[in-house]
Structure formats: structure tokens, C-alpha cells
Amino acid sequence: MPAKFQIKKAKNGQFYFNLLAANAEVILTSEMYKAKTSAKNGIASVMKNAPDATRFESRTSKSGKFFFVLKAANAQVIGNSEMYESTRACTAGMASVAKSAPGAATEDLS
């Protein structure tokens, strides 16, 4: 299965998307959007920014786990990763998003 974006509707009526890797694991999750159109614009932003390594920022959670965020050119966070046990796994996650996002199809599950 190729990588894909999935648009979903949350219980509060807002929209968000996940980027799924080829193995169907979620590798990036968006913020909540009030409109589906905004979620689609967020996907377009991920597709545009993911190939640029300078748009990724690795971070450490309070519990000591590692994660990354993907930022747009205006420095706004457009996606967050899952938590990783090591920096190596976090770096691999960034590489997966960079490779997968630009050509990923979008599936609307909302």
C-alpha cells in the first residue's frame, strides 16, 4: 500500500488528517481544523514542506521520548509525529514523512 493522507472528522465536529506510511502506520498528525477545506490546505502544505529538511524540528517530551514537528515557511506547526523511543527512530520518521508526503494520495473518511 502506498502512503496516503486520511481526512477524518473528530467527535467535536472539527477535521484533521493523518499521513500513513506504506505499512499503514500513522507517521504525522495534523492540528484540528474547523473546515474540511482547511484540512485539505494543511495536506497541501505538508506535501510542499516535507521535502525540506529545515522544516522539521525534533523535540523531546517531558517523559523523555522523542518526536518531531513539521513547520510551514511561516514557522506554524502543520503536523506532529508519534512518540519514539530513540533519536534514531525519530530521524527515520522524519525521513519517512519527507519521502512519503509529496506523492501521497488523499482519502476522505469524514
N, C-alpha and C positions, 0 to 999 in steps of 0.2 A: 504494500500500500504506500503510495507516495505521501509526503507530508501534506497537511491541509489545515486551514483555519476553520473553526466551527463557531458560528454565532449562536449564542444562547440567550434566553430571557430568564432573569433571576426572579425569585418569588416577589420581590418588591416592584416588579414591572420594568426594571431597567435592563439594558442589554450589555453583554460582554462577549469577548471571544477568547478562545484558546488556540494556540498553534500546537498541533500534534505532529510528532516526528513520524517517520515511516513505520516505527514499531507501535504506533498509536499512543505513545506516552505524551502527556502534556509537557511541553518544554517552555511555554510562555503563556501568561495570562494577562489580560488587559484590566484596566480600571473599569468601573461601571459608567455606562453612558445612558442618558435619558432617552435618546432616539437611536433607532437601528442605523440610520444614515451616519450618525456619529461613530458608531462601532465600525461601519464599513470604511469610514475615513481613517480610523485608527489602524485597520488592517493595511490600508494603502501606505500609511506612514511606516509601519513595521517593514513592509516589503521594500520600501525605499531606503530606510535607515539601517536595516540589519546587515547589509554587506560592509558597512563602515565600522571597523573595529573600534574607532574612537567614540562611537555612540554607546558602547557597553561600559557599565561600571560594576565591578564586583564589590560585594559588601559582605559583612559578617553579622549574623543575627545575635541577639542577646544570649541565645543558648549556645553560641559558638559554631553554628552551622553556616555554610556559605551559600550565597545566592547572588544573582545579578539582576540589574535593571537595564532596559534598553531605552535610550532617550532620543527624542527628536532633535532637530537642529536648534530649536528654541530652548533646549535643556529640559523640556517636560518629559516625565516618565510615561512611556507608552506601553510598557509591558514589564512584568516581573516573572522571574523563574521560580521553580520549585526550590526546596532546600536541598543542599548537597552536603555530604559528609567530608569532602576534601576539596581543596582548591583545584586539584587536577580534574575532578568530576565537574566542577563549576565551569572551568575553562572549556571542557569538552561540550558542555551545554551551550555556551556562547557560540562555539564553532558550529554546533548543530543548527541553532537559530539562523546564523549568518548564511549557512548553506541552504537551509530548507525554505526560509520565508519568501525569498524573491519569486520563486516559481510555484508556490503553493496555491492550490485551488481553494475556494471558499464554499463551505456547506452551511446553509442556514437551517438551524434546528430550533429557531424561536417560533 
